[in-house]
Amino acid sequence: MSDAVSDADAKQLVEELQGLRGAISLMKTEIAAMKHASAEEDRIVAATQELDAIVGATEQATEGILNLAEEIDEAVGDLKGGLTDPDSIAKADHISQLATGLFEACNFQDITGQRVTKVVSTLKYVEERVSSMISIIGEDAMADVKVSDEREGDSRLLNGPQQQDKGVSQADIDALFD
């Protein structure tokens, strides 16, 4: 058996190495699209923060609804104490039942919060895996990968509500008109 490599074997090895280099390059590009030092934002972290903001805003809104429902129920209870007409008492009872319905309907927030928390945990896991891949590949190897924003038209301009203490403040907007 000869130690020499045939031309066909050498050619096949070169093709395999070129394919592997292409696959690694594509993997680096895909990883960089999610997390890259030169990118404007880390998409995974941004998604996690947006979901956390949803949970916070939902909690605030639910708390406001519950407080109002409680005030309505207390006001109806006070009103009902002075009523003697059976029809008016029945209407007050109905309003009280509606307030109770608001309490029950606000259970959505707890379920929503639990589900969003699961998604956030998954995103954090993905972020850890991506960070691990970057450390395996090496930060220097990732530096040459170009990241572009693939959004087109108005979608490049629309970023939705800003995170608290990020983005342009109302004072900044007002200053433009002064």
C-alpha positions, 0 to 999 in steps of 0.5 A, a space after each residue: 500500500 502506498 503512502 502517496 495520495 492520489 490526485 483524485 483523493 487530493 482533489 476530493 479533500 480540497 473540495 471537502 475543505 472548501 465546503 467546510 470553510 463555506 459552512 463555517 463562514 455561513 455559520 459565522 454570518 448566522 451567529 453574527 446576525 443574532 449577536 455581533 459586537 459591531 451590531 447596533 443591538 444584540 437581537 436576542 437580548 433585545 427580544 428578551 428585554 421587550 418580553 420583560 417590558 411586556 410582562 411589566 406593562 401587563 402587570 401595571 395595566 392589570 393592577 390598575 384594572 383591579 384597583 378600579 374594579 375594587 373601587 367600583 365594588 366598594 362604591 356599589 356596596 356603599 350605594 346599595 346600603 342606602 337602596 330600598 327599591 328591589 329593582 335598584 338593589 338588583 342593578 347594584 348587585 349586577 354591577 357588583 357581579 361585573 366588578 367580580 368578573 373584572 377580577 376574574 378576567 385579570 387572571 390572564 396576566 398571571 398566565 401570560 406572565 408565566 408563558 412569557 417567562 418560559 420564552 425569556 428563559 428559552 431566549 436566555 438559553 439560546 443566547 448562552 449557546 450563541 455566546 458559547 459558539 462565539 467563544 469557540 470560534 473566537 471573537 477575532 474570527 467573528 470580527 470580520 463578519 459583516 452584519 446588515 439590517 435586512 429590513 426594508 422601507 418603513 420597517 427600518 424606521 419603525 422600532 415600536 415603543 422604546 424601552 424605559 430610559 432608552 430612545 428619544 424622550 418626550 423632552 427631546 422631541 419637544 426641544 425640536 419644536 422650540 
